[in-house]
Amino acid sequence: MSENIFIQAPPVLKTARLTLRPISLNDLEAMFNYTSSENVARFVTWSPHKSLDETKVFVELVLNGYEQGNHLLWGIEYEQKFIGTIDFVSVNDQHKCAEIGYVLSEEYWNQGITTEAVKKLIDYGFNELKMIRIQARCFEDNIASQKVMEKSGMLFEGILRKSMFVKGLHQNIKMYAITDDDYINS
């Protein structure tokens, strides 16, 4: 992120079914349950976690980012269970642009949960952070993520051919975005 957005952790955000909240060390086991899944890791840049310690390193990185005021990552809580994360992977305050990333436990796929969380973060990005553009990207063959972005009001902008080297392959990346004008007119 280009500059500190928060002094501490991001605020708690609520939707009809979800609570988006800062993560804590209490979330380690639940996070490891999905980060260790081959299916969950298939369409993300990281490999499945092999141990709880690997997950702990990530959580501690996020907690340190909260303290530094430069990490905007929320845990997704559904029916009082920690089931995933959503974040602004980057925020460029000068250009008023942000990028959303998300991951969800496989047990909760295809229930509209990620779309609900993304819509809330888009709302927060435009109304609270005063962004002009919010984007998200996914691997070209990640159909589920494409549907999330489309249902969240983002428009397909194109394919960034072989733009990311992940897990030994140069991946084509699909780019989606929503602007403040799109958001206001939706």
C-alpha positions in Angstrom: 0.0 0.0 0.0 1.2 3.5 -0.8 0.5 4.9 2.7 -1.1 4.0 6.0 -4.9 3.8 5.8 -5.4 2.7 9.4 -3.5 3.1 12.6 -4.5 -0.5 13.6 -6.6 -3.3 12.3 -9.4 -2.7 9.7 -12.9 -2.1 11.1 -15.5 -4.9 11.4 -17.9 -4.9 8.5 -21.2 -6.7 8.4 -23.5 -8.0 5.7 -26.8 -9.9 5.9 -24.9 -13.2 6.6 -21.3 -12.3 7.2 -19.0 -10.6 9.6 -15.8 -9.3 8.1 -13.3 -8.8 10.9 -9.6 -8.6 11.6 -8.0 -12.0 11.9 -6.2 -13.2 15.1 -4.1 -16.1 16.3 -7.4 -17.8 17.3 -8.1 -18.3 13.6 -5.0 -20.5 13.0 -6.6 -23.9 12.9 -9.6 -22.9 10.9 -7.3 -21.1 8.4 -5.0 -24.1 8.2 -8.0 -26.3 7.4 -8.5 -24.5 4.1 -5.0 -23.3 3.3 -3.8 -26.9 3.4 -6.3 -27.9 0.7 -5.0 -28.6 -2.8 -8.4 -27.5 -4.3 -8.3 -24.2 -2.4 -4.7 -23.5 -3.4 -5.3 -24.4 -7.0 -6.2 -20.9 -8.1 -4.0 -18.8 -5.7 -0.4 -17.8 -5.9 0.6 -19.8 -2.8 1.0 -23.5 -2.4 -1.0 -25.5 0.1 0.2 -25.0 3.7 2.0 -28.1 5.0 1.9 -27.2 8.7 0.1 -25.1 11.2 3.5 -23.2 11.6 3.3 -22.1 8.0 -0.2 -20.7 8.6 1.1 -19.0 11.8 3.8 -17.2 9.9 1.2 -15.8 7.5 -1.1 -14.7 10.4 1.8 -13.1 12.2 2.7 -11.2 9.0 -0.9 -9.9 8.8 -0.9 -9.0 12.6 2.3 -7.1 12.1 0.8 -5.3 9.1 -2.2 -4.3 11.3 0.2 -2.7 13.8 2.0 -0.9 11.0 -1.3 0.3 9.6 -0.7 -1.2 6.2 -2.7 -4.4 6.0 -6.3 -4.4 5.0 -7.2 -8.1 5.4 -10.4 -9.3 6.9 -11.4 -12.8 8.1 -14.8 -14.0 6.7 -17.0 -15.3 9.4 -20.2 -17.2 8.6 -22.5 -18.6 11.2 -19.8 -17.7 13.7 -17.2 -19.8 11.9 -14.0 -18.4 10.3 -14.1 -19.6 6.7 -11.8 -17.5 4.6 -10.2 -14.1 4.1 -10.8 -11.1 1.8 -8.5 -8.1 1.5 -7.3 -5.1 -0.4 -4.1 -6.7 -1.6 -3.0 -3.3 -2.8 -4.2 0.3 -2.4 -2.7 3.1 -4.3 -4.0 6.2 -2.5 -2.4 8.6 -5.1 -4.4 7.0 -8.0 -7.3 6.0 -5.8 -7.2 2.4 -7.0 -7.4 -0.8 -5.0 -7.3 -4.5 -5.8 -9.3 -7.1 -4.0 -8.2 -10.7 -3.3 -10.1 -13.5 -1.5 -10.0 -17.1 -0.6 -12.7 -19.3 0.9 -12.9 -22.7 2.5 -14.1 -25.2 -0.1 -16.9 -26.3 2.2 -18.6 -22.9 1.6 -18.1 -22.6 -2.2 -21.2 -21.9 -4.4 -23.3 -20.3 -1.7 -22.8 -16.7 -2.7 -20.6 -16.0 0.3 -17.6 -14.6 -1.6 -19.8 -12.4 -3.8 -21.5 -11.0 -0.6 -18.1 -10.3 0.9 -16.7 -8.7 -2.3 -19.7 -6.5 -2.6 -19.2 -5.3 0.9 -15.5 -4.5 0.3 -16.4 -2.7 -2.9 -18.9 -0.6 -0.9 -16.3 0.1 1.7 -13.7 1.0 -0.8 -15.8 3.6 -2.6 -17.7 5.0 0.4 -15.0 5.0 3.1 -11.6 4.9 1.3 -12.9 7.1 -1.5 -11.4 4.9 -4.3 -12.1 5.6 -7.9 -11.3 2.1 -9.2 -11.4 -1.3 -7.6 -10.1 -4.3 -9.5 -9.6 -8.0 -9.1 -7.7 -10.6 -11.1 -7.8 -14.3 -11.4 -6.2 -17.1 -13.4 -7.8 -17.5 -16.8 -9.3 -20.9 -16.0 -10.8 -19.9 -12.6 -14.4 -19.7 -13.7 -15.8 -19.5 -10.1 -13.8 -16.4 -9.4 -14.8 -14.8 -12.7 -18.5 -15.3 -11.7 -17.8 -13.7 -8.3 -16.4 -10.6 -10.0 -19.2 -10.4 -12.5 -21.9 -10.8 -9.8 -20.2 -8.1 -7.8 -20.6 -5.6 -10.6 -17.1 -5.7 -12.0 -16.6 -5.6 -15.8 -14.2 -7.8 -17.7 -11.4 -5.7 -19.1 -9.1 -8.3 -20.8 -6.5 -10.9 -20.4 -3.0 -10.1 -19.3 -1.2 -12.8 -21.3 1.5 -14.7 -19.4 1.7 -11.8 -16.9 2.3 -13.9 -13.7 4.8 -16.6 -13.0 3.1 -18.9 -10.5 3.9 -22.5 -9.5 6.3 -22.9 -12.4 4.0 -21.6 -15.1 3.4 -18.2 -16.8 -0.3 -17.7 -16.2 -2.7 -15.7 -18.2 -4.6 -13.4 -15.9 -8.1 -12.1 -16.3 -8.7 -8.5 -15.2 -12.0 -7.2 -13.9 -12.8 -3.8 -12.4 -15.5 -1.5 -11.2 -15.2 2.3 -11.2 -16.9 4.8 -9.0 -19.2 5.7 -12.0 -20.1 2.1 -12.5 -20.8 1.8 -8.8 -23.0 4.9 -8.6 -25.0 3.8 -11.6 -25.6 0.2 -10.5 
